[in-house]
Amino acid sequence: MVSTKDNITTGESINDGLNYLESPQKKFQMGFFPHEITSEVRRYLGIWYTRDPKTVVWVANRDKPVLDSTGVFTVKEDGNAVVVNKNGIGYFSTMTPTGPTNRDEPQIFSLC
C-alpha cells in the first residue's frame, strides 16, 4: 500500500514504490517515477502535477538515475536532502553548506 504525507523530517524517508509527498493543497506530488522512453530500469525522484502525473516539473537526479527500485529520499541530520539506493550509493544531494546546527531541532522538507 502506498502512503502519502506533506513533509518529512530528519531521519524519515520516501521509499520508491512505498510512499510519496503531496502538497497540502494536493496540487503537486513528489516521489520516484520511471523513465518512460526506455525499457531499462531508470528511476528518478521528481515533482509532478497531481492532475497530470506525466508533466514532471522538477527532477532531482536527472543525470544519475537509480538503476533499480531501491531508491530512498531522506533528510540527513545536517539538513541535506539525499537520494541513495539500498547500498547507500548517492544519486543526488542538496549539498548545502554545513555549519553548527542545533541537533535538537529537526530538519524539515516540505512540499508546499
Secondary structure, DSSP 8 states (H G I E B T S, - for coil): --EEESEEETT-EEETTTEEEE-TTSSEEEEEEE-SS-SS--EEEEEEESS-TT-EEEETTTTS-BSSS--EEEE-TTS-EEEE-TT--EEEE---------TTS--EEE--
